[in-house]
Amino acid sequence: MPVFKTPFNGYSVRFSPFYESRLAVATAQNFGILGNGRVHVIDLASSGPVINELIAFDTADGVYDVAWSESHDSVLVAAVADGSMKVYDTALPPQANPVRSLKEHAREVHGLDYNPTRRDSFLSASWDDSVKLWTLDRPASLRTFREHAYCVYSVSWNPKHADVFASASGDCTVRIWDVREPGSTMIIPGHEHEILSCDWNKYDECLIATASVDKSIKIWDVRNYRVPVSVLNGHGYAVRKIKFSPHRRNMLVSCSYDMTVCLWDFMVEDALVGRYDHHTEFAVGVDLSVLVDGLMASTGWDELVYVWQQGMDPRAA
């Protein structure tokens, strides 16, 4: 399976929603503490297990996340450690990029999510404890959501309801929001430690997963969130990112500071159905392809991006 080496530490990897062989990778120098960043746009070669770099964009600060536009196949947004977001167009030469810089957050931008239903807006999550709503045609945010008491690490749009999203925070809660409402509509005190990631199920709009520093993943039904539907234990350290499968209702993937990527079926007793230990440093980015069933990607602080088919060894040539 193909591997791509990045000069800096990997932070996030995202499959393109338009091209099945294309991915974007967010990276940061010196483990994101101090230094530059780079966004890589890469393509899987059709001829064999090779990854080619299409274009790269350099930033003065580390890049923590990337999100592809759901309406323009060449546009992506990068979350930068200086509190800004850079908008890039891969159809334009590097010197014409970024096409826009959006800066309102007072601290690092850690998470992004593009609205998959409406396709015209995206969310940013920041260490300044806020979430902001943006469209690409406006220089200022449409709205700021402030309720969390600590860093917001992750945001996720509901796949069915275009106005509903969730935010995961270091204040140990996930909040559910409706952009038409003045405040959050639900607060789930999901874990006793920081919540680093959240994602909605792609087949059941009432199910949401949370991942925490407490090493667990929990699945919640927002209609009755007193008790989780499922608790997934198996990681040895904090769970950094989770993603529900776009193809299978009961499947999700996670990555952790224990350097592994895990695949889960939350509806069966032995929920852990796959463990991949190909990274040699913290595994912090993971994604599943919307266009190709079972195609996975991960990145980590070992400066490597792996792309592989579920059930295969990511390191196999």
Salt bridges, closest charged atoms under 4 A:
ASP43 OD1 - ARG22 NE 3.51
GLU53 OE2 - HIS40 ND1 2.59
ASP58 OD1 - ARG38 NE 2.48
ASP65 OD2 - ARG14 NH2 3.09
GLU104 OE1 - LYS132 NZ 3.09
GLU108 OE1 - ARG107 NE 3.53
ASP128 OD2 - HIS105 ND1 2.98
GLU147 OE1 - ARG175 NH1 2.60
ASP163 OD1 - ARG118 NH1 2.74
ASP163 OD2 - ARG180 NH1 3.38
ASP171 OD2 - HIS148 ND1 2.94
ASP178 OD2 - ARG180 NH2 2.65
ASP199 OD2 - LYS202 NZ 2.94
ASP204 OD2 - ARG249 NH2 3.47
GLU205 OE1 - LYS160 NZ 3.36
GLU205 OE2 - HIS161 NE2 3.85
ASP214 OD2 - HIS191 ND1 2.81
ASP221 OD2 - ARG223 NH2 2.69
ASP258 OD2 - HIS235 ND1 2.92
ASP277 OD1 - ARG315 NH2 3.05
ASP287 OD1 - LYS243 NZ 3.51
ASP293 OD2 - ARG248 NH2 2.98
ASP302 OD2 - HIS279 ND1 2.87
GLU303 OE1 - LYS5 NZ 2.56
ASP313 OD1 - ARG315 NE 3.68
